């Protein structure tokens, strides 16, 4: 049987055994609707609120400031359009974002523009970071919202959200940060960040797919995206996904424990060894965002004279799962907007792979990957007319 190694955890993570075990009773034994006032409903309501406490502890807020969602995309949309619909942001108002946001934010900003808002997209430097001074300079008297991610989903580069949050607080502008790729990988304190809204997603941190949360600072008014019952204090209508919420709570609890106890450090060492070995064994390669602070599990590496999609397929056929970037953009013909914003050429952006590790990955799996990649890259380069022309000219 072929050995299979999964290094695409930024796309989704496997559910941890302890998370699955916590969820299991809520598929059958504890099945009540959490809004029902009878015994069965109150059993599940208690589980929902225990999970809310755990999620709140992960980001450093009150439990009452956590709103459950179906994932990161809904959380981003609720943050942005919840303010818009409430009248806090509207026609003629100004929003500040960046050129490297996830499409859940970028496409929401495009929708804002179609509704009469103006959006300024802040550029990043070659390391993939925003300059907080650029954010300050972009502000206008009618700026109502800054929405800038905490960690990039393709490169893992961390943005200076503390500095940006301070600017937002000083200028009385709402600040939302997409922390989907940061939660569970770095310590988060919403009060230190000074953000008003923060998005997380369960399946990026070893909880199930289909559940997430939005932190909403007390006093921040949001209009719901969905209209129905008074669930989540009238901020998110719909019967709660109790098993998913329980899984999110358990994953948040485990993530916070791991961060406090330093359990993330071995993952960082595996990532660093992966990078060092690949760069040593494969010429004309490099790490995108290497000079910037990054989350410890993510590496984005360019391989000159190789088509990234072809490399993903070739590696998958040999048992290694990686990606060219965001899973939601898989199959897109355009090069990564993130890497292009960092100054890479279209060819380099197309020839870049994302390696993202999870808690389940082992040293032996990294050995498997670094032994496989050089030969696979070399084989594809031999099929490349551009690479062969370069080799002939160098002789």
Buried (B, 14 or more C-beta within 10 A) or exposed (E): EEEEBBBBBBBBBBBBEBBBEBBBBBEEEBBBBBBEEEEBBEBBBEBBBBBBBBBBBBBBBEBEBBBBBBBBBBBBBBBBBBBBBBEBBBEEBBBBBBBBBBBBBBBBBEBBEEEEBBBBBBEBBEBBBBBBEBBBEBBEEEBBBBBBBBBBBBBBBBBBBEBBBBBBBEBEBBBBBBBBBBBBBBBBEBEEBBBBBBBBBBBBBBBBBBBBBBBBBEEBEBBBBEEEEEBBEEBBBBEBBBBBBBBBBBBBBBBBEBBEEEEBEBBBEBBEBBBEBBBEBBEBBBBBBBEBBBBBBBBBBBBBBBBBBBBBEBBBEBBBBBBBBBEEBEEBEEBBBBBBBBBBEEBBBBBBBBBBBBBEBEEEBBBBBBEBBBEBBBEBBEEBEEBEEBEEEEE
